[in-house]
Amino acid sequence: MALGMDESRPIRALILSGGGARGAYEAGVAAALAERMHFDIVCGTSIGAVNGFAVAQGMAGQLEEIWREAAQRNVVPYRPEVAALVHLWSDLHGMLEHGSIPAHMRDMLGVAAGLPGLRTLPQLENVLGVLDSALMRSLVNTYAKHENLRSALLLAATNLTNACGTVFAYFPSDYCDPAAAATVMARENFEPLTGENYVDVICASAAIPGVFEPVAVLCEDGRRRTFVDGAFTNNTPLRPAIEAGATEIVAISVDPLVSPDLAHEVRHLRDVITLALEAATSKMLQVDRELLQLTNAAIPRGEQQGKREITLREVRPDGALPIDPLDFAEPGVIAELLAQGRRDAERTFDAVPAR
């Protein structure tokens, strides 16, 4: 334990997991929690990295505004090369569906109008993501200011260059447990989160493979490495919070508790990818929970010098959220999820006095 540290004061951590557009629920929870408690540590993955930087900068109150802006602007359109192909397929499909001559003529005109777009199709060979992340990056760049960070911020990403998980970490100069911060930064696969790589890391953490292009991020050794979504290696990053000295952890999930006996339907490729990722992230969370339990069990035996018992509380929806992970352009549903998250947070922490 750091010299002079107040051992009676909890070190609070907020854990923000991935979930795409379902992160609107997470944002509602985080906004409500930030009104009643301060978080010394914020850990985020994927869309949790986007929500997380806002909380760590002390601007959780603007999260709902940011999400509404994202929904209205449709920040994840198709890349131009992909949009041309989608447009052409839509018109061809219309020709096959309609039975009348006038309808055929209309659709044929639509196909003809789309043919110039085929000039972009050879470029598809080099496309590493079907959606354009430029608008999302612009939105992040507007609000993400490294110099405004008030809490420790740890963001998980997946390093494609060396095929492993990486956590980018920032600790303020007055961090409440400097010894823990130094230990964390000395660990393998931890990188400093700096003003120079801040926006890149946030965008990389949320870069779903195949959906968004990977992001090149400047690392401590001066080299740029290629990163994608942190959900594939650390979707609910409890472990970094534990290693940073957290004694109270609040974890937000966008998924309800589901019985292991539930039989999922596997109907198409999206189900295969989604369920495989769900299985992996569930296992990661289980391992991190076991680490927390082992840490707590070792404290009374004197095997965890300088550590205090850790409490974990979770906030999650009661049922599946009514939105596809990539449906960011749904202002009505986004507003409902923000409100639902706020309600669930207030219900879970109704006995916790405002700070």
Contacts in CASP RR format, 6 or more apart in sequence:
PFRMAT RR
TARGET T0000
AUTHOR 0000-0000-0000
METHOD contacts of the structure
MODEL  1
MALGMDESRPIRALILSGGGARGAYEAGVAAALAERMHFDIVCGTSIGAV
NGFAVAQGMAGQLEEIWREAAQRNVVPYRPEVAALVHLWSDLHGMLEHGS
IPAHMRDMLGVAAGLPGLRTLPQLENVLGVLDSALMRSLVNTYAKHENLR
SALLLAATNLTNACGTVFAYFPSDYCDPAAAATVMARENFEPLTGENYVD
VICASAAIPGVFEPVAVLCEDGRRRTFVDGAFTNNTPLRPAIEAGATEIV
AISVDPLVSPDLAHEVRHLRDVITLALEAATSKMLQVDRELLQLTNAAIP
RGEQQGKREITLREVRPDGALPIDPLDFAEPGVIAELLAQGRRDAERTFD
AVPAR
1 7 0 8 1.000
1 177 0 8 1.000
1 179 0 8 1.000
1 306 0 8 1.000
2 176 0 8 1.000
2 177 0 8 1.000
2 178 0 8 1.000
2 179 0 8 1.000
2 180 0 8 1.000
5 176 0 8 1.000
5 177 0 8 1.000
6 176 0 8 1.000
7 308 0 8 1.000
9 176 0 8 1.000
10 247 0 8 1.000
10 248 0 8 1.000
11 40 0 8 1.000
11 41 0 8 1.000
11 176 0 8 1.000
11 177 0 8 1.000
11 244 0 8 1.000
11 245 0 8 1.000
11 246 0 8 1.000
11 247 0 8 1.000
11 248 0 8 1.000
12 37 0 8 1.000
12 38 0 8 1.000
12 39 0 8 1.000
12 40 0 8 1.000
12 41 0 8 1.000
12 246 0 8 1.000
12 247 0 8 1.000
12 248 0 8 1.000
12 249 0 8 1.000
12 250 0 8 1.000
13 39 0 8 1.000
13 40 0 8 1.000
13 41 0 8 1.000
13 42 0 8 1.000
13 43 0 8 1.000
13 241 0 8 1.000
13 244 0 8 1.000
13 246 0 8 1.000
13 248 0 8 1.000
13 249 0 8 1.000
13 250 0 8 1.000
14 30 0 8 1.000
14 33 0 8 1.000
14 39 0 8 1.000
14 41 0 8 1.000
14 42 0 8 1.000
14 43 0 8 1.000
14 52 0 8 1.000
14 55 0 8 1.000
14 249 0 8 1.000
14 250 0 8 1.000
14 252 0 8 1.000
15 43 0 8 1.000
15 44 0 8 1.000
15 236 0 8 1.000
15 237 0 8 1.000
15 238 0 8 1.000
15 241 0 8 1.000
15 249 0 8 1.000
15 250 0 8 1.000
15 251 0 8 1.000
15 252 0 8 1.000
16 26 0 8 1.000
16 30 0 8 1.000
16 42 0 8 1.000
16 43 0 8 1.000
16 44 0 8 1.000
16 45 0 8 1.000
16 47 0 8 1.000
16 48 0 8 1.000
16 49 0 8 1.000
16 51 0 8 1.000
16 52 0 8 1.000
16 55 0 8 1.000
16 252 0 8 1.000
17 26 0 8 1.000
17 44 0 8 1.000
17 45 0 8 1.000
17 46 0 8 1.000
17 48 0 8 1.000
17 231 0 8 1.000
17 235 0 8 1.000
17 236 0 8 1.000
17 251 0 8 1.000
17 252 0 8 1.000
17 253 0 8 1.000
17 254 0 8 1.000
17 281 0 8 1.000
18 26 0 8 1.000
18 44 0 8 1.000
18 45 0 8 1.000
18 46 0 8 1.000
18 47 0 8 1.000
18 48 0 8 1.000
18 231 0 8 1.000
18 235 0 8 1.000
18 236 0 8 1.000
18 254 0 8 1.000
19 26 0 8 1.000
19 46 0 8 1.000
19 47 0 8 1.000
19 48 0 8 1.000
19 231 0 8 1.000
19 254 0 8 1.000
19 325 0 8 1.000
20 46 0 8 1.000
20 47 0 8 1.000
20 206 0 8 1.000
20 208 0 8 1.000
20 254 0 8 1.000
20 325 0 8 1.000
20 326 0 8 1.000
20 328 0 8 1.000
21 47 0 8 1.000
21 323 0 8 1.000
21 324 0 8 1.000
21 325 0 8 1.000
21 326 0 8 1.000
21 327 0 8 1.000
21 328 0 8 1.000
21 330 0 8 1.000
21 334 0 8 1.000
22 47 0 8 1.000
22 254 0 8 1.000
22 321 0 8 1.000
22 323 0 8 1.000
22 325 0 8 1.000
22 337 0 8 1.000
23 47 0 8 1.000
23 48 0 8 1.000
23 51 0 8 1.000
23 254 0 8 1.000
23 337 0 8 1.000
24 67 0 8 1.000
24 323 0 8 1.000
24 333 0 8 1.000
24 334 0 8 1.000
24 337 0 8 1.000
24 338 0 8 1.000
25 254 0 8 1.000
25 317 0 8 1.000
25 321 0 8 1.000
25 337 0 8 1.000
25 338 0 8 1.000
25 340 0 8 1.000
25 341 0 8 1.000
25 344 0 8 1.000
26 47 0 8 1.000
26 48 0 8 1.000
26 51 0 8 1.000
26 252 0 8 1.000
26 254 0 8 1.000
26 341 0 8 1.000
27 51 0 8 1.000
27 63 0 8 1.000
27 64 0 8 1.000
27 66 0 8 1.000
27 67 0 8 1.000
27 338 0 8 1.000
27 341 0 8 1.000
28 63 0 8 1.000
28 64 0 8 1.000
28 337 0 8 1.000
28 338 0 8 1.000
28 339 0 8 1.000
28 340 0 8 1.000
28 341 0 8 1.000
28 342 0 8 1.000
28 345 0 8 1.000
29 252 0 8 1.000
29 315 0 8 1.000
29 341 0 8 1.000
29 342 0 8 1.000
29 344 0 8 1.000
29 345 0 8 1.000
30 51 0 8 1.000
30 52 0 8 1.000
30 54 0 8 1.000
30 55 0 8 1.000
30 60 0 8 1.000
30 63 0 8 1.000
30 252 0 8 1.000
30 345 0 8 1.000
31 60 0 8 1.000
31 61 0 8 1.000
31 63 0 8 1.000
31 64 0 8 1.000
31 338 0 8 1.000
31 342 0 8 1.000
32 341 0 8 1.000
32 342 0 8 1.000
32 345 0 8 1.000
32 346 0 8 1.000
32 349 0 8 1.000
33 39 0 8 1.000
33 60 0 8 1.000
33 250 0 8 1.000
33 315 0 8 1.000
33 345 0 8 1.000
33 349 0 8 1.000
34 55 0 8 1.000
34 58 0 8 1.000
34 60 0 8 1.000
34 61 0 8 1.000
35 60 0 8 1.000
35 61 0 8 1.000
35 354 0 8 1.000
36 349 0 8 1.000
36 352 0 8 1.000
36 353 0 8 1.000
36 354 0 8 1.000
36 355 0 8 1.000
37 349 0 8 1.000
37 352 0 8 1.000
37 355 0 8 1.000
38 151 0 8 1.000
38 355 0 8 1.000
39 55 0 8 1.000
39 56 0 8 1.000
39 151 0 8 1.000
39 250 0 8 1.000
40 151 0 8 1.000
40 152 0 8 1.000
40 175 0 8 1.000
40 176 0 8 1.000
40 246 0 8 1.000
41 151 0 8 1.000
41 152 0 8 1.000
41 153 0 8 1.000
41 154 0 8 1.000
41 241 0 8 1.000
41 244 0 8 1.000
41 245 0 8 1.000
41 246 0 8 1.000
42 52 0 8 1.000
42 53 0 8 1.000
42 55 0 8 1.000
42 56 0 8 1.000
42 151 0 8 1.000
42 152 0 8 1.000
42 153 0 8 1.000
42 154 0 8 1.000
43 153 0 8 1.000
43 154 0 8 1.000
43 155 0 8 1.000
43 156 0 8 1.000
43 237 0 8 1.000
43 238 0 8 1.000
43 240 0 8 1.000
43 241 0 8 1.000
44 51 0 8 1.000
44 52 0 8 1.000
44 154 0 8 1.000
44 155 0 8 1.000
44 156 0 8 1.000
44 205 0 8 1.000
44 237 0 8 1.000
45 155 0 8 1.000
45 156 0 8 1.000
45 205 0 8 1.000
45 229 0 8 1.000
45 230 0 8 1.000
45 231 0 8 1.000
45 234 0 8 1.000
45 235 0 8 1.000
45 236 0 8 1.000
45 237 0 8 1.000
46 205 0 8 1.000
46 206 0 8 1.000
46 208 0 8 1.000
46 229 0 8 1.000
46 230 0 8 1.000
46 231 0 8 1.000
46 235 0 8 1.000
47 206 0 8 1.000
48 205 0 8 1.000
48 206 0 8 1.000
49 155 0 8 1.000
49 156 0 8 1.000
49 157 0 8 1.000
49 201 0 8 1.000
49 202 0 8 1.000
49 205 0 8 1.000
49 206 0 8 1.000
50 140 0 8 1.000
50 202 0 8 1.000
50 206 0 8 1.000
51 63 0 8 1.000
52 153 0 8 1.000
52 155 0 8 1.000
53 140 0 8 1.000
53 143 0 8 1.000
53 144 0 8 1.000
53 149 0 8 1.000
53 153 0 8 1.000
53 155 0 8 1.000
53 198 0 8 1.000
53 202 0 8 1.000
54 60 0 8 1.000
54 61 0 8 1.000
54 62 0 8 1.000
54 63 0 8 1.000
54 66 0 8 1.000
54 143 0 8 1.000
55 63 0 8 1.000
55 151 0 8 1.000
56 149 0 8 1.000
56 150 0 8 1.000
56 151 0 8 1.000
56 152 0 8 1.000
56 153 0 8 1.000
57 143 0 8 1.000
57 144 0 8 1.000
57 145 0 8 1.000
57 148 0 8 1.000
57 149 0 8 1.000
57 150 0 8 1.000
58 148 0 8 1.000
58 150 0 8 1.000
58 151 0 8 1.000
59 143 0 8 1.000
59 148 0 8 1.000
62 143 0 8 1.000
64 338 0 8 1.000
66 139 0 8 1.000
66 143 0 8 1.000
67 334 0 8 1.000
67 338 0 8 1.000
68 331 0 8 1.000
68 334 0 8 1.000
68 335 0 8 1.000
68 338 0 8 1.000
69 139 0 8 1.000
70 136 0 8 1.000
70 139 0 8 1.000
70 328 0 8 1.000
70 334 0 8 1.000
71 328 0 8 1.000
71 329 0 8 1.000
71 330 0 8 1.000
71 331 0 8 1.000
71 332 0 8 1.000
71 334 0 8 1.000
71 335 0 8 1.000
72 331 0 8 1.000
73 135 0 8 1.000
73 139 0 8 1.000
74 135 0 8 1.000
74 328 0 8 1.000
74 329 0 8 1.000
75 135 0 8 1.000
75 136 0 8 1.000
75 139 0 8 1.000
75 328 0 8 1.000
75 329 0 8 1.000
76 131 0 8 1.000
76 132 0 8 1.000
76 133 0 8 1.000
76 135 0 8 1.000
76 136 0 8 1.000
76 212 0 8 1.000
76 326 0 8 1.000
76 328 0 8 1.000
76 329 0 8 1.000
77 83 0 8 1.000
77 131 0 8 1.000
77 132 0 8 1.000
77 135 0 8 1.000
78 86 0 8 1.000
78 130 0 8 1.000
78 131 0 8 1.000
78 132 0 8 1.000
79 127 0 8 1.000
79 129 0 8 1.000
79 130 0 8 1.000
79 131 0 8 1.000
79 132 0 8 1.000
80 120 0 8 1.000
80 132 0 8 1.000
81 120 0 8 1.000
81 121 0 8 1.000
81 123 0 8 1.000
81 124 0 8 1.000
81 127 0 8 1.000
82 124 0 8 1.000
82 127 0 8 1.000
82 129 0 8 1.000
82 130 0 8 1.000
82 131 0 8 1.000
84 114 0 8 1.000
84 117 0 8 1.000
84 118 0 8 1.000
84 120 0 8 1.000
84 121 0 8 1.000
85 121 0 8 1.000
85 124 0 8 1.000
87 114 0 8 1.000
87 117 0 8 1.000
88 111 0 8 1.000
88 114 0 8 1.000
88 115 0 8 1.000
88 117 0 8 1.000
88 118 0 8 1.000
91 107 0 8 1.000
91 110 0 8 1.000
91 111 0 8 1.000
91 113 0 8 1.000
91 114 0 8 1.000
92 107 0 8 1.000
92 111 0 8 1.000
94 103 0 8 1.000
94 107 0 8 1.000
95 104 0 8 1.000
95 107 0 8 1.000
95 108 0 8 1.000
95 111 0 8 1.000
98 104 0 8 1.000
98 107 0 8 1.000
127 213 0 8 1.000
128 210 0 8 1.000
128 213 0 8 1.000
128 214 0 8 1.000
129 210 0 8 1.000
129 211 0 8 1.000
129 212 0 8 1.000
129 213 0 8 1.000
130 210 0 8 1.000
130 211 0 8 1.000
131 211 0 8 1.000
131 212 0 8 1.000
131 326 0 8 1.000
133 203 0 8 1.000
133 207 0 8 1.000
133 212 0 8 1.000
133 213 0 8 1.000
136 203 0 8 1.000
136 206 0 8 1.000
136 212 0 8 1.000
137 199 0 8 1.000
137 203 0 8 1.000
140 199 0 8 1.000
140 202 0 8 1.000
140 203 0 8 1.000
141 199 0 8 1.000
144 198 0 8 1.000
144 199 0 8 1.000
144 202 0 8 1.000
146 170 0 8 1.000
146 193 0 8 1.000
146 194 0 8 1.000
146 195 0 8 1.000
146 198 0 8 1.000
147 195 0 8 1.000
149 170 0 8 1.000
149 172 0 8 1.000
150 172 0 8 1.000
151 172 0 8 1.000
152 169 0 8 1.000
152 170 0 8 1.000
152 171 0 8 1.000
152 172 0 8 1.000
152 175 0 8 1.000
152 181 0 8 1.000
152 244 0 8 1.000
153 169 0 8 1.000
153 170 0 8 1.000
153 193 0 8 1.000
154 167 0 8 1.000
154 168 0 8 1.000
154 169 0 8 1.000
154 170 0 8 1.000
154 184 0 8 1.000
154 193 0 8 1.000
154 237 0 8 1.000
154 240 0 8 1.000
154 241 0 8 1.000
154 244 0 8 1.000
155 167 0 8 1.000
155 168 0 8 1.000
155 169 0 8 1.000
155 193 0 8 1.000
155 201 0 8 1.000
155 202 0 8 1.000
155 205 0 8 1.000
156 165 0 8 1.000
156 166 0 8 1.000
156 167 0 8 1.000
156 205 0 8 1.000
156 230 0 8 1.000
156 233 0 8 1.000
156 234 0 8 1.000
156 235 0 8 1.000
156 237 0 8 1.000
156 240 0 8 1.000
157 165 0 8 1.000
157 166 0 8 1.000
157 167 0 8 1.000
157 168 0 8 1.000
157 201 0 8 1.000
157 204 0 8 1.000
157 205 0 8 1.000
157 217 0 8 1.000
157 227 0 8 1.000
157 228 0 8 1.000
157 229 0 8 1.000
157 230 0 8 1.000
157 233 0 8 1.000
158 164 0 8 1.000
158 165 0 8 1.000
158 166 0 8 1.000
158 227 0 8 1.000
158 228 0 8 1.000
158 229 0 8 1.000
158 230 0 8 1.000
158 231 0 8 1.000
158 232 0 8 1.000
158 233 0 8 1.000
159 165 0 8 1.000
159 166 0 8 1.000
159 189 0 8 1.000
159 225 0 8 1.000
159 226 0 8 1.000
159 227 0 8 1.000
160 214 0 8 1.000
160 225 0 8 1.000
160 226 0 8 1.000
160 227 0 8 1.000
160 228 0 8 1.000
161 225 0 8 1.000
161 226 0 8 1.000
162 225 0 8 1.000
164 189 0 8 1.000
164 233 0 8 1.000
165 189 0 8 1.000
165 230 0 8 1.000
165 233 0 8 1.000
165 234 0 8 1.000
166 189 0 8 1.000
166 190 0 8 1.000
166 191 0 8 1.000
166 227 0 8 1.000
166 233 0 8 1.000
167 189 0 8 1.000
167 190 0 8 1.000
167 191 0 8 1.000
167 234 0 8 1.000
167 237 0 8 1.000
167 240 0 8 1.000
168 190 0 8 1.000
168 191 0 8 1.000
168 192 0 8 1.000
168 193 0 8 1.000
168 197 0 8 1.000
168 201 0 8 1.000
168 217 0 8 1.000
169 184 0 8 1.000
169 185 0 8 1.000
169 190 0 8 1.000
169 191 0 8 1.000
169 192 0 8 1.000
169 193 0 8 1.000
169 240 0 8 1.000
169 244 0 8 1.000
170 192 0 8 1.000
170 193 0 8 1.000
170 194 0 8 1.000
171 178 0 8 1.000
171 181 0 8 1.000
171 184 0 8 1.000
171 185 0 8 1.000
171 244 0 8 1.000
175 181 0 8 1.000
177 244 0 8 1.000
177 245 0 8 1.000
180 243 0 8 1.000
180 244 0 8 1.000
180 245 0 8 1.000
181 244 0 8 1.000
183 243 0 8 1.000
184 190 0 8 1.000
184 240 0 8 1.000
184 243 0 8 1.000
184 244 0 8 1.000
185 192 0 8 1.000
187 243 0 8 1.000
191 219 0 8 1.000
191 220 0 8 1.000
192 220 0 8 1.000
193 201 0 8 1.000
194 218 0 8 1.000
196 218 0 8 1.000
197 217 0 8 1.000
197 218 0 8 1.000
197 219 0 8 1.000
200 215 0 8 1.000
200 216 0 8 1.000
200 217 0 8 1.000
200 218 0 8 1.000
201 217 0 8 1.000
201 227 0 8 1.000
203 215 0 8 1.000
204 214 0 8 1.000
204 215 0 8 1.000
204 217 0 8 1.000
204 227 0 8 1.000
204 228 0 8 1.000
204 229 0 8 1.000
205 227 0 8 1.000
205 229 0 8 1.000
205 230 0 8 1.000
206 212 0 8 1.000
206 229 0 8 1.000
207 213 0 8 1.000
207 214 0 8 1.000
207 215 0 8 1.000
207 227 0 8 1.000
207 228 0 8 1.000
207 229 0 8 1.000
208 228 0 8 1.000
208 229 0 8 1.000
208 231 0 8 1.000
209 228 0 8 1.000
209 229 0 8 1.000
209 232 0 8 1.000
211 326 0 8 1.000
212 228 0 8 1.000
214 226 0 8 1.000
214 227 0 8 1.000
214 228 0 8 1.000
215 226 0 8 1.000
215 227 0 8 1.000
215 228 0 8 1.000
216 224 0 8 1.000
216 225 0 8 1.000
216 226 0 8 1.000
216 227 0 8 1.000
217 224 0 8 1.000
217 225 0 8 1.000
217 226 0 8 1.000
217 227 0 8 1.000
218 224 0 8 1.000
219 225 0 8 1.000
231 277 0 8 1.000
231 281 0 8 1.000
232 277 0 8 1.000
232 280 0 8 1.000
233 284 0 8 1.000
234 240 0 8 1.000
234 284 0 8 1.000
235 277 0 8 1.000
235 280 0 8 1.000
235 281 0 8 1.000
235 284 0 8 1.000
235 285 0 8 1.000
236 251 0 8 1.000
236 253 0 8 1.000
236 281 0 8 1.000
236 284 0 8 1.000
236 285 0 8 1.000
236 288 0 8 1.000
237 288 0 8 1.000
238 249 0 8 1.000
238 251 0 8 1.000
238 285 0 8 1.000
238 288 0 8 1.000
238 289 0 8 1.000
238 291 0 8 1.000
238 292 0 8 1.000
238 312 0 8 1.000
239 288 0 8 1.000
239 291 0 8 1.000
241 249 0 8 1.000
242 249 0 8 1.000
242 288 0 8 1.000
242 291 0 8 1.000
242 292 0 8 1.000
242 295 0 8 1.000
242 310 0 8 1.000
245 307 0 8 1.000
246 310 0 8 1.000
247 308 0 8 1.000
247 309 0 8 1.000
247 310 0 8 1.000
247 311 0 8 1.000
248 310 0 8 1.000
248 311 0 8 1.000
248 313 0 8 1.000
249 292 0 8 1.000
249 310 0 8 1.000
249 311 0 8 1.000
249 312 0 8 1.000
249 313 0 8 1.000
250 313 0 8 1.000
250 314 0 8 1.000
250 315 0 8 1.000
251 312 0 8 1.000
251 313 0 8 1.000
251 314 0 8 1.000
251 315 0 8 1.000
252 314 0 8 1.000
252 315 0 8 1.000
252 316 0 8 1.000
253 314 0 8 1.000
253 315 0 8 1.000
253 316 0 8 1.000
254 316 0 8 1.000
254 317 0 8 1.000
254 321 0 8 1.000
255 278 0 8 1.000
255 316 0 8 1.000
255 317 0 8 1.000
255 320 0 8 1.000
256 316 0 8 1.000
256 317 0 8 1.000
256 318 0 8 1.000
256 319 0 8 1.000
256 320 0 8 1.000
257 316 0 8 1.000
264 271 0 8 1.000
264 275 0 8 1.000
265 271 0 8 1.000
266 272 0 8 1.000
266 275 0 8 1.000
289 312 0 8 1.000
292 310 0 8 1.000
292 312 0 8 1.000
295 304 0 8 1.000
295 307 0 8 1.000
295 310 0 8 1.000
296 309 0 8 1.000
296 310 0 8 1.000
298 304 0 8 1.000
298 307 0 8 1.000
299 307 0 8 1.000
299 308 0 8 1.000
299 309 0 8 1.000
313 348 0 8 1.000
313 349 0 8 1.000
315 341 0 8 1.000
315 344 0 8 1.000
315 345 0 8 1.000
315 348 0 8 1.000
316 344 0 8 1.000
317 340 0 8 1.000
317 341 0 8 1.000
317 344 0 8 1.000
321 337 0 8 1.000
321 340 0 8 1.000
322 333 0 8 1.000
322 336 0 8 1.000
323 330 0 8 1.000
323 333 0 8 1.000
323 334 0 8 1.000
323 337 0 8 1.000
327 333 0 8 1.000
328 334 0 8 1.000
END
